[in-house]
Structure formats: C-alpha cells, structure tokens
C-alpha cells in the first residue's frame, strides 16, 4: 500500500518562476525530448503572440500546441472545449503534471465556481477550460476582461461548421474573441476538416489572417478494413475473437436499440461491453465512460454521441456496424483507435440497407436543397471509399487534400486486392427487372424474380410471367445483393424517397440499359479465416503486448500504476501511458535521475511517483 498523495485544487508550481523556453517546458513538465513535426513551429508562433489554425490528426499531439504556450506566456490560457467529460479528463491529466489547471462548467456548485473565478483573477491558474456556451455569457466575459490572459485555444474547431457532423451553434459566437480581446493570441485546432471546412473555420472564427499549420492526415498504425455485411453480429464476434480478444475497443451503431442489443450480445459472450447513447441517464453514461477509461479490456458500444476528445491511448479497435454518413465522421471516429501509435484496426461492415436508409434519411430531412446537395456529396464519398478497388488510405487522404504517393500496404485492399468482373450483363438484368416490376419493390423481392423464385408473392403478382423472371440463376442471392449495393452506391439506382424501401431507376442508368456503357464491379471477398486475421491486423507494427518479453515485470508495473490511479481517482493512462511503462521495463532505471530520462516522465510525476516505480523495478530485479 502506498502512502497518501497530495491532491490540491490548484497544484503549486513545481519549478522556478523564471521564464522557460518551450523546449524546457516540453522536457521538464511533459517529459519529452523534442517536439513532433510542426509542433515546434506552432508553439513558437503562439508564444510570440501569433494566431494559428491547426489541423493535426488525432493522436498527433494537438494539445501540446496550446499547453506549452500556456506555460510559456504570462497569464492564464482559456481553452474552449465542447464536452464536460473531455475538459475534466484533460484537467486531471495536467494536474498530475504539476500544472495549475481548472475548469468552469455546469457540474460545479456555487462555491466551487467562485473559488475557481478567484483563482483566475489572482493569477493562480495556468489553463482554464470552459464550454463555449459558458464562455459567451456576459458574466464570464467580464471575468476574462479582468484577468491576465495568455491565449485562447479553441479545441475541436470543426464544431463551428454548420455543415459538419459535430456542429455546435455556440461555436458561432467565438469569432467575437478577436474584437473583444485584440491583444490575446488565438489558436483553433481540429483533426477533421477538408479544405472547405478549413475555410469556414477561418472565416467564422476571424482567423483569416492566422498562420495555417496543416499536418498530414495519415495514421499509418491504423489498418482500414471494410467488408460487406452478411451477418453483422457473427462478423463482429469473429473479428474480436480472432484479433482483439482482450483489447479495449469501440463499436459504433446507428440506433440506440442496436447499441443495446449489441452490448448484450457481447456481454453474453463474456466481454465487458457497455452501452452509451443519449437515451441513457447522464449518470449511467458517465459511469460507463468512466469504466471504459479506467478499466482494461472494456468495449463501449455507442452511437456517435460517444467519443469526441476521448484521450484513452490504448483503444485497439474501432468497429462500425452501420455505415457512417461521411468521411469526416468516419475519420473522426476511427481516429479514436491507436492514439499511442501502436497497431490498431478500423473495421466496418456495410450493406445495401445501410445505403438505402441513409439516402432516405437525407432526402426526408428538413434541410435546404443546398444542404442536401452537400450531404449527398459526402455520402457519395463515403460510398466511394467502401467500393474502391485500390488503396483505401489513398482515397481517404485524398478527400482531405492529402496525398500518399504509394499504396499504403496496410488496408484490406492492399493486403488482399479485390477482383473485378465485367458486370454489364448482370447490371442490365438487374435494372430491367427493377423497371419491369414497376419500381415498387425492394431488393430481396427483385432478387427472387431474377432467380425464378416460386414463392407465393411472386406468383400472385404475376411477375413469374415477366421476361426477367429466372434470368439471374447464374448468380447467388448474395452476389445479386452485391450488384444492387454497388448500383445504389454508384447512383444508378435510388431508394424510394417516401421511405418504403423500393428501388427506382435514375437517369444515369440509361447508357447501361442501351448497351452504350460497360461497368466493372468488384467481387466481394470471401470471409477471412479466423486463423489468418491476427497476422494481418498487425501488419502495421507490433502492439506493446506483442513486444513484451518480461510479462511478470509488465504486470507489476501496471499494478503499481493502477493502484496509484485508483488512489488519485484518475484513469491509469493519466499516471503514465503504456509506452512509458514499456520504456521503464526496457531501461530498468535504478535512480530517479535515470527514471527521469524515460519518455513521458516529467519533473512533477518523477517527484510524485518516482519512488513507487523504482521500488517496483527493484523488487523485480531482486526476484530474478
């Protein structure tokens, strides 16, 4: 058992008050030797009083781009964050580093909020996190005018985009910061923004004159895999069992009911699976998220309401059981895997009904024609990624204006290139059957007609007398589903906008029906054998677990971290990331000085936890 650890509302500064360079802060506070690419340029721009718009992939180190300047500049940095859980996690992590961090949000009572406001006015806070709706209140703005401010950091800046997947109306008011606080530098950060969204962010936040820093979008440690939906539940279970049996992961579903049923399915199979959706009480959502952050091997099954800003570094897989609405949403959600840079998987199953449902939802929405046109383009881009025969990563990066010269070698289409076939004749049969049955039926019925089914519905309708009846016996039902899925994805067929699920021809299909155009279709790959999954998922690099040779030592360090985390009331990764523990295990430091050279061990954590981990390491060595 370890002795009590101090836990103060506003940790005292652990170093001298003399000005420090950004590089000194990076090493002494955060425990890193050097900045990642672009980080240093961004930090120095803001430290010197400049504005910045930062686009950096999830796990790329965006937070340091404002946290280091916050400690290098006099005054308090105000961080605008969209989610209470996110700001609380970041404040907890900063306090563990000895940084005087706090938040203002609706979870605080009057006394707590007042104490935080006094601390701000007295200069006792380095970083203060608050939600945009809190910031724009007259009382809060008046408080800001009375306090010495170092900078404004606008996190998750894509929330300002009215056409984005995470739009927050309160973000629209943040453009006033430029006029209200003209001498205070501002930095806006996001991981998800194409060129049009970047322009919108700059305009709405009055950052058109700011320097733009655009890092590459590539997350090479994530393996992207998309496969046709046959039996989604079985496919998910096979995927997790074969490749991520004991791993932490996120499963995204479109509806609350599907979230609940999928969580029950996984729990019944022995997994620790917890639901997360807007229909749960705030207390239940908070409890489930807390368990996900603090426990090992927890799987969260969620709607898209979950995940923004989740800092958990060891999420090994993100699975989608339904098709995301856009590449922005897909990139944002899959980006929650592998924040530690280790091998992870982004796995998606999708089918024709996903496409039909999303198109119906889009056409039935109350949005303007302009909105619907943009959303159609986004959905078409998402479908293009699903049906592409080349490298998925190249398609994904190209959408965001980034380019990969060579195929990545770490997506399913690179590892197992799909076959294509001349589908012209099959497509003509499919389109003709849709037309001759009156464009009033769904895909399963049309396939029954094509394959010459003798079921009662086909016979009673008289469609067994059509010229297209029985002309499709050369293909299986699943093969025909693939044909129809690709026809809808490519815009040759559309779902009935009234919502009845019937398929209808579009103008684009005329050249195909007239024989003026040929069409190549992709063959759906055979389901992978379970034995081969593990190897393919690790092509991007070994996980930390695969590299460990001293399992007993690894478990001892994790146990030490877990006890300290429980005592502090924080997730284990807030104490140290897995990568830091692995470095300890490899280097076996014997002194505090040697421990201070381990990546991720800053001065405050060395002082607070160093002796505990040295004791654990010494006990390991003495037992050998």
PyMOL commands that set and color helices and strands:
alter all, ss='L'
color gray80, all
select helices_A, chain A and resi 22-28+39-47+64-72+84-96+110-121+132-135+138-146+157-160+169-180+195-204+232-243+256-268+282-294+327-334+352-363+369-387+392-399+412-415+424-436+443-450+456-461+463-465+477-489+507-513+530-537+544-547+551-568+572-575+578-587+592-595+603-623
alter helices_A, ss='H'
color red, helices_A
select strands_A, chain A and resi 52-55+76-80+101-104+127-130+149-154+185-190+211-214+222-228+248-252+272-276+298-302+315-320+344-350+420-422+493-495+503-505+520-522
alter strands_A, ss='S'
color yellow, strands_A
deselect
rebuild
show_as cartoon
